[in-house]
Amino acid sequence: MSLKIFSLRERPDLIPSVFSPDFDALWPNFIRQDQTARLYFGKAVFFNYLDYAFVGLMDEEVVARAFGVPFALNVDGRTELPDGGWDQVIRWAHEDKLIGRKPTTMSALEITLAPRARGIGNALAMLGALKTCARQMGFDELSVPVRPNQKQRDPRLPMDEYIKLQRADGSAVDSWLRTHITVGGRILKIAPYSMTIAGTIAEWSSWTGVAFERSGMVEIDGALVPMLVSLEHNYGIYVEPNVWVQHAL
């Protein structure tokens, strides 16, 4: 079954399906608490990005979504892709919109597939849609703050060590990172604080189902690194590293 891909500018009627509870549930609940996301996905601003948002259909059912964001690079001190990764490119794009600055490049933000659409090349098809979009917008590259999903198996291992792990054939251990490299992506650097999520202990318990009983670095399901918990000060902070990968167009 082939995947049919449309921008949400073409198919705004599919926006509710793209953000359905079933689709959102494919991500850990705590990831969806990143407040910076409101600057992109919030109802007041998301219409600005419909040309950069894509939906994939199989048998007229929504099975894939992909989001990208345009922003200006090499202006006002933005000399390289940010250490703040996912969060920072959203903030840069929002600032550019506010002051009317023209974007010069584009970052992917997310590619998500329903389970039945995985393992048959659809992730590459959605990545291809983002690449095509960037090319049509006149950009020379698509950058991606890649979230190596299998990193959660070893959350204590530093990301810069994880990305060096190889299989017997010399390819990257992480399947999503390997996919990007296989189609020409080039690792540029680590984004050490790509996503930052903060909340009270009660909020974190509601997001994770965990009863936090001690302060310190705590591992939680779905996280790439441990989170910092302070019972004394009633907060938890999760700071997720990603990997900047760039695709030339």
LOBA-662234 format. One record per residue (C-alpha): residue in three letters; residue number from 0; x, y, z. Coordinates in nm, 4 decimals, padded with zeros to 6 digits. Layout:
 residu num       xx       yy       zz
    ALA NUM        X        Y        Z
...
This chain:
 residu num       xx       yy       zz
    MET   0  00.0000  00.0000  00.0000
    SER   1  00.1514  00.3284 -00.1093
    LEU   2  00.1628  00.6330  00.1121
    LYS   3 -00.0137  00.9447 -00.0137
    ILE   4  00.1427  01.2619  00.1267
    PHE   5 -00.0162  01.6053  00.1441
    SER   6  00.0736  01.9297  00.3149
    LEU   7 -00.1755  02.0516  00.5718
    ARG   8 -00.2151  02.3597  00.3549
    GLU   9 -00.3620  02.1242  00.0946
    ARG  10 -00.5615  01.9185  00.3447
    PRO  11 -00.6517  02.1352  00.6463
    ASP  12 -00.9500  01.9041  00.6993
    LEU  13 -00.7036  01.6425  00.8279
    ILE  14 -00.5602  01.8587  01.1078
    PRO  15 -00.7853  01.6998  01.3756
    SER  16 -00.6709  01.3515  01.2702
    VAL  17 -00.3055  01.4552  01.2719
    PHE  18 -00.3412  01.5619  01.6343
    SER  19 -00.5726  01.2840  01.7463
    PRO  20 -00.5208  01.1313  02.0935
    ASP  21 -00.4103  00.8047  01.9325
    PHE  22 -00.1363  00.9834  01.7402
    ASP  23 -00.0231  01.1915  02.0360
    ALA  24 -00.0058  00.8748  02.2466
    LEU  25  00.2754  00.7456  02.0248
    TRP  26  00.5034  00.9852  02.2176
    PRO  27  00.5778  00.9707  02.5922
    ASN  28  00.3333  01.1966  02.7753
    PHE  29  00.6095  01.3998  02.9367
    ILE  30  00.7560  01.4930  02.5965
    ARG  31  00.4294  01.6636  02.5088
    GLN  32  00.4726  01.9008  02.8039
    ASP  33  00.7504  02.1041  02.6387
    GLN  34  00.6139  02.4584  02.6606
    THR  35  00.8194  02.5807  02.3645
    ALA  36  00.6005  02.3626  02.1429
    ARG  37  00.3175  02.6125  02.1919
    LEU  38  00.5092  02.8617  01.9761
    TYR  39  00.4689  02.6222  01.6824
    PHE  40  00.1700  02.3990  01.7537
    GLY  41 -00.0445  02.6523  01.9390
    LYS  42 -00.3770  02.7313  01.7722
    ALA  43 -00.2856  03.0978  01.7322
    VAL  44  00.0324  03.0269  01.5341
    PHE  45  00.0137  02.6830  01.3726
    PHE  46 -00.1639  02.8177  01.0632
    ASN  47  00.1643  02.9960  00.9818
    TYR  48  00.3317  02.6586  00.9284
    LEU  49  00.0785  02.4602  00.7264
    ASP  50  00.3124  02.4607  00.4223
    TYR  51  00.5747  02.2864  00.6373
    ALA  52  00.3430  02.0272  00.7941
    PHE  53  00.2605  01.6995  00.6194
    VAL  54  00.0202  01.4120  00.6563
    GLY  55  00.0557  01.0602  00.5182
    LEU  56 -00.2455  00.8484  00.4224
    MET  57 -00.2834  00.4764  00.3619
    ASP  58 -00.6286  00.3623  00.2510
    GLU  59 -00.7491  00.7149  00.3339
    GLU  60 -00.6432  00.6680  00.6975
    VAL  61 -00.3947  00.9093  00.8567
    VAL  62 -00.0884  00.7012  00.9438
    ALA  63  00.1963  00.9534  00.9380
    ARG  64  00.2745  01.3132  01.0186
    ALA  65  00.5817  01.5318  00.9698
    PHE  66  00.6568  01.8863  01.0751
    GLY  67  00.9238  02.1330  00.9726
    VAL  68  01.0023  02.4918  01.0656
    PRO  69  01.1739  02.7672  00.8638
    PHE  70  01.4079  03.0111  01.0351
    ALA  71  01.6926  03.2514  00.9640
    LEU  72  02.0505  03.1358  01.0211
    ASN  73  02.3734  03.3393  01.0087
    VAL  74  02.2004  03.6553  01.1295
    ASP  75  02.2252  03.8410  01.4612
    GLY  76  02.4663  03.5985  01.6209
    ARG  77  02.3079  03.2840  01.4831
    THR  78  02.6309  03.1516  01.3385
    GLU  79  02.5540  02.7809  01.3662
    LEU  80  02.2771  02.5392  01.4488
    PRO  81  02.1883  02.5916  01.8147
    ASP  82  02.2875  02.3827  02.1135
    GLY  83  01.9250  02.4354  02.2151
    GLY  84  01.8182  02.2218  01.9198
    TRP  85  01.4438  02.1584  01.8810
    ASP  86  01.3366  02.4232  02.1299
    GLN  87  01.5679  02.6906  01.9944
    VAL  88  01.4761  02.6630  01.6260
    ILE  89  01.1099  02.6995  01.7230
    ARG  90  01.1918  03.0093  01.9269
    TRP  91  01.4022  03.1504  01.6411
    ALA  92  01.1220  03.0912  01.3913
    HIS  93  00.8722  03.2580  01.6235
    GLU  94  01.1010  03.5599  01.6640
    ASP  95  01.1503  03.5797  01.2863
    LYS  96  00.7746  03.5843  01.2348
    LEU  97  00.7317  03.8624  01.4896
    ILE  98  00.9879  04.0942  01.3293
    GLY  99  00.9267  03.9961  00.9672
    ARG 100  01.2686  03.8414  00.9066
    LYS 101  01.2938  03.6139  00.6023
    PRO 102  01.3962  03.2530  00.6762
    THR 103  01.7112  03.1164  00.5156
    THR 104  01.6893  02.7490  00.6092
    MET 105  01.4635  02.4838  00.7558
    SER 106  01.4662  02.2280  01.0345
    ALA 107  01.2601  01.9146  01.0670
    LEU 108  01.0793  01.8869  01.4009
    GLU 109  00.9079  01.5506  01.3956
    ILE 110  00.8254  01.2456  01.1897
    THR 111  00.5759  01.0084  01.3490
    LEU 112  00.4265  00.6917  01.2020
    ALA 113  00.1434  00.4738  01.3256
    PRO 114  00.2661  00.1195  01.4018
    ARG 115  00.1104 -00.0336  01.0901
    ALA 116  00.2937  00.2140  00.8676
    ARG 117  00.6409  00.1396  01.0026
    GLY 118  00.9201 -00.0665  00.8534
    ILE 119  00.8171 -00.0272  00.4890
    GLY 120  00.9939  00.2925  00.3901
    ASN 121  00.7328  00.5431  00.5006
    ALA 122  00.9645  00.7270  00.7386
    LEU 123  01.1928  00.7990  00.4444
    ALA 124  00.8944  00.9099  00.2391
    MET 125  00.7941  01.1625  00.5053
    LEU 126  01.1546  01.2792  00.5363
    GLY 127  01.1531  01.3147  00.1585
    ALA 128  00.8456  01.5367  00.1806
    LEU 129  01.0273  01.7679  00.4200
    LYS 130  01.3329  01.7738  00.1923
    THR 131  01.1186  01.8569 -00.1087
    CYS 132  00.9491  02.1326  00.0874
    ALA 133  01.2826  02.2847  00.1872
    ARG 134  01.4061  02.2709 -00.1720
    GLN 135  01.0892  02.4329 -00.3052
    MET 136  01.1233  02.7099 -00.0477
    GLY 137  01.4678  02.7853 -00.1900
    PHE 138  01.6771  02.6409  00.0913
    ASP 139  02.0024  02.4497  00.0380
    GLU 140  01.9718  02.2072  00.3265
    LEU 141  01.7364  02.0475  00.5750
    SER 142  01.8682  02.0145  00.9286
    VAL 143  01.7240  01.7668  01.1754
    PRO 144  01.7616  01.7541  01.5556
    VAL 145  01.7437  01.3757  01.5482
    ARG 146  01.6025  01.1997  01.8538
    PRO 147  01.7809  00.8609  01.8596
    ASN 148  01.4929  00.6643  02.0077
    GLN 149  01.6972  00.3589  02.1036
    LYS 150  01.9138  00.5747  02.3290
    GLN 151  01.6504  00.5190  02.5993
    ARG 152  01.7911  00.1690  02.6415
    ASP 153  02.1084  00.3214  02.7903
    PRO 154  02.0124  00.6572  02.9411
    ARG 155  02.3316  00.6939  03.1456
    LEU 156  02.5583  00.6787  02.8410
    PRO 157  02.6556  01.0281  02.7172
    MET 158  02.5105  01.1086  02.3766
    ASP 159  02.8496  01.1812  02.2208
    GLU 160  02.9533  00.8258  02.3093
    TYR 161  02.6250  00.6735  02.1995
    ILE 162  02.6456  00.8096  01.8449
    LYS 163  02.9854  00.6417  01.8015
    LEU 164  02.8457  00.2944  01.8696
    GLN 165  02.8480  00.0797  01.5569
    ARG 166  02.7088 -00.2480  01.4348
    ALA 167  02.9319 -00.5157  01.2862
    ASP 168  02.8962 -00.3576  00.9408
    GLY 169  03.0188 -00.0206  01.0682
    SER 170  02.6801  00.1512  01.0594
    ALA 171  02.5282  00.3372  01.3536
    VAL 172  02.3649  00.1233  01.6215
    ASP 173  02.0629  00.3525  01.6476
    SER 174  01.8163  00.2734  01.3696
    TRP 175  01.6758  00.6262  01.3260
    LEU 176  02.0199  00.7833  01.3205
    ARG 177  02.1289  00.5112  01.0782
    THR 178  01.8346  00.5888  00.8491
    HIS 179  01.9371  00.9527  00.8204
    ILE 180  02.3011  00.8669  00.7519
    THR 181  02.2062  00.6042  00.4936
    VAL 182  02.0296  00.8659  00.2799
    GLY 183  02.3125  01.1170  00.2983
    GLY 184  02.2638  01.2887  00.6329
    ARG 185  02.5777  01.4216  00.7981
    ILE 186  02.6171  01.4440  01.1746
    LEU 187  02.7206  01.7959  01.2683
    LYS 188  02.7134  01.8019  01.6475
    ILE 189  02.5194  01.7246  01.9633
    ALA 190  02.2401  01.9595  02.0714
    PRO 191  02.2887  01.9042  02.4484
    TYR 192  01.9678  02.0775  02.5606
    SER 193  01.7418  02.0274  02.2620
    MET 194  01.4270  01.9931  02.4734
    THR 195  01.3810  02.1182  02.8298
    ILE 196  01.0736  02.0162  03.0280
    ALA 197  01.0142  02.1367  03.3831
    GLY 198  00.7343  02.0776  03.6294
    THR 199  00.6427  02.0167  03.9908
    ILE 200  00.6776  01.6718  04.1429
    ALA 201  00.2999  01.6298  04.1224
    GLU 202  00.3010  01.7243  03.7552
    TRP 203  00.5806  01.4799  03.6784
    SER 204  00.3950  01.2057  03.8632
    SER 205  00.0863  01.2715  03.6518
    TRP 206  00.2918  01.2724  03.3319
    THR 207  00.4844  00.9521  03.4070
    GLY 208  00.2873  00.7557  03.6666
    VAL 209  00.5998  00.7530  03.8841
    ALA 210  00.5903  00.8223  04.2587
    PHE 211  00.9164  01.0110  04.3014
    GLU 212  01.0659  00.9183  04.6375
    ARG 213  01.4175  01.0578  04.6215
    SER 214  01.6064  01.3538  04.4851
    GLY 215  01.8799  01.3166  04.2260
    MET 216  01.9080  01.1817  03.8723
    VAL 217  01.6149  00.9502  03.8023
    GLU 218  01.5519  00.7300  03.4990
    ILE 219  01.2005  00.7334  03.3505
    ASP 220  01.0459  00.5288  03.0722
    GLY 221  01.0857  00.6816  02.7269
    ALA 222  01.3579  00.9265  02.8283
    LEU 223  01.6955  00.9362  02.6549
    VAL 224  01.8760  01.0570  02.9678
    PRO 225  01.7916  01.0673  03.3397
    MET 226  01.5921  01.3633  03.4709
    LEU 227  01.6850  01.5787  03.7696
    VAL 228  01.4463  01.5560  04.0654
    SER 229  01.4500  01.7832  04.3711
    LEU 230  01.1934  01.6833  04.6304
    GLU 231  01.3212  01.9591  04.8574
    HIS 232  01.2409  02.2291  04.6023
    ASN 233  00.9424  02.0517  04.4428
    TYR 234  01.0524  02.0348  04.0826
    GLY 235  01.1770  01.7980  03.8176
    ILE 236  01.3653  01.8937  03.5033
    TYR 237  01.4280  01.6810  03.1965
    VAL 238  01.6900  01.8085  02.9532
    GLU 239  01.7065  01.5975  02.6384
    PRO 240  02.0026  01.5938  02.4010
    ASN 241  01.9456  01.5419  02.0288
    VAL 242  02.1843  01.5046  01.7367
    TRP 243  02.2044  01.7654  01.4626
    VAL 244  02.2052  01.5902  01.1247
    GLN 245  02.2105  01.7907  00.8037
    HIS 246  02.0871  01.6840  00.4610
    ALA 247  02.2167  01.8734  00.1575
    LEU 248  01.9505  01.9335 -00.1072
